[in-house]
Amino acid sequence: MKRVLASTIGIFFIATLFSFSVMAETQSQKYLGKKESCIDISRIKQSRVLDDQTILFEMRGGKFYINRLPVRCVSLKIAGGFSYSTSIDKLCKQDIIKVVQPSSAPGQTCSIGEFVEFKEKGTIDKIEKLLEDGLLKDLVSEGAFETIK
């Protein structure tokens, strides 16, 4: 009888732990929305370079997008800015950005990735701080920006 009771309690305990882990929301699920291939240039309010591989875009109307470049773009964070040129009114995945250098030296060019909606509301300063305080690292470790090929 004691073995049956111990087994029942053990199974209940494992089932409870499993149900909590299934119900637990990941950071990606909590903070990220749809992935977009392009955003309208006319709707970009401002952008912030978070690191050599990540750019935060604030859109008119209060929406935010994170763009995680496929590869690290050397000196993007140090330079703090970039330029781009497109033949349409959209900035799209695989378009090329150019790192803006303070000197007349030519800047690094890099391809951009998908635009991932960031669901949190607030100012760009608040969103940037949230991401820099560890959330971006968590999202990357969860694989939130990996593209299925």
LINNOR-V916314 format. One record per residue. PHI is phi in whole degrees, -180 to 180 (NA if undefined). PSI is psi in radians with two decimals (999 if undefined). NEAR is the number of other C-alpha atoms within 10 Angstrom. Layout:
{{PHI;PSI;NEAR} {PHI;PSI;NEAR}}
This chain:
{{NA;-0.72;6} {-64;-0.65;7} {-65;-0.73;8} {-63;-0.77;9} {-64;-0.78;10} {-63;-0.72;11} {-65;-0.75;12} {-63;-0.78;11} {-64;-0.74;12} {-62;-0.78;12} {-65;-0.75;12} {-60;-0.76;12} {-63;-0.81;11} {-65;-0.75;10} {-63;-0.69;12} {-64;-0.81;11} {-61;-0.76;12} {-63;-0.73;12} {-67;-0.63;10} {-67;-0.71;10} {-69;-0.57;11} {-70;-0.64;9} {-79;-0.34;9} {-62;2.28;10} {-87;2.30;11} {-77;2.86;15} {-61;-0.68;15} {-60;-0.80;18} {-65;-0.64;12} {-73;-0.74;11} {-106;-0.39;16} {-107;2.54;20} {-115;-2.45;15} {-68;2.64;10} {-96;2.40;16} {-123;2.48;15} {-78;-0.54;13} {-140;2.70;16} {-129;2.65;18} {-74;2.21;12} {-61;-0.68;14} {-66;-0.31;11} {-94;-0.13;15} {-73;2.11;18} {-87;-0.84;14} {-164;2.94;12} {-137;2.70;18} {-132;2.33;18} {-87;2.05;19} {-89;-0.62;19} {-162;-3.04;18} {-71;0.05;18} {-136;0.00;20} {-136;2.29;22} {-126;2.34;24} {-102;2.22;24} {-111;2.24;24} {-101;2.26;21} {-103;2.71;19} {-62;2.37;12} {100;-0.09;9} {94;0.07;12} {-86;2.61;18} {-123;2.57;27} {-131;2.49;24} {-106;2.30;24} {-116;2.04;22} {-103;1.93;23} {-62;2.53;20} {-59;-0.58;18} {-137;2.77;13} {-60;2.38;14} {-108;1.75;20} {-52;2.26;16} {71;0.19;17} {-63;-0.82;25} {-66;-0.76;18} {-63;-0.78;13} {-67;-0.64;15} {80;-0.03;17} {-153;2.94;18} {-153;2.85;21} {-129;2.87;11} {-154;2.81;12} {-142;2.24;12} {-131;2.76;12} {-91;-0.11;6} {-124;3.05;9} {-87;0.50;13} {-133;2.64;17} {-106;2.12;22} {-124;2.77;20} {-52;2.38;18} {78;-0.02;15} {-65;2.78;15} {-103;2.30;18} {-109;2.72;20} {-122;2.20;18} {-65;2.26;23} {-83;2.08;21} {-98;2.44;17} {-66;-0.43;11} {-96;-3.08;7} {-84;0.05;7} {-64;2.52;8} {-66;2.46;11} {-89;2.74;19} {-62;2.50;15} {-110;2.49;17} {-145;2.61;21} {-86;2.50;16} {-98;2.86;22} {-104;-2.78;26} {-73;2.69;22} {-97;2.11;26} {-109;2.14;22} {-63;2.37;19} {-108;2.04;21} {-78;-0.33;15} {-66;2.47;16} {-102;2.74;12} {144;-2.87;11} {-84;2.83;12} {-64;-0.57;19} {-63;-0.75;10} {-64;-0.79;12} {-66;-0.75;18} {-60;-0.78;17} {-64;-0.77;14} {-57;-0.79;13} {-68;-0.75;17} {-73;-0.37;13} {-84;0.30;11} {121;-0.34;10} {-65;-0.72;17} {-60;-0.77;20} {-60;-0.74;11} {-64;-0.76;15} {-63;-0.73;18} {-65;-0.76;14} {-67;-0.45;10} {-78;-0.19;13} {83;0.39;10} {-63;-0.44;17} {-107;0.09;21} {-74;2.38;12} {-98;2.30;10} {-79;2.24;4} {-101;999;3}}
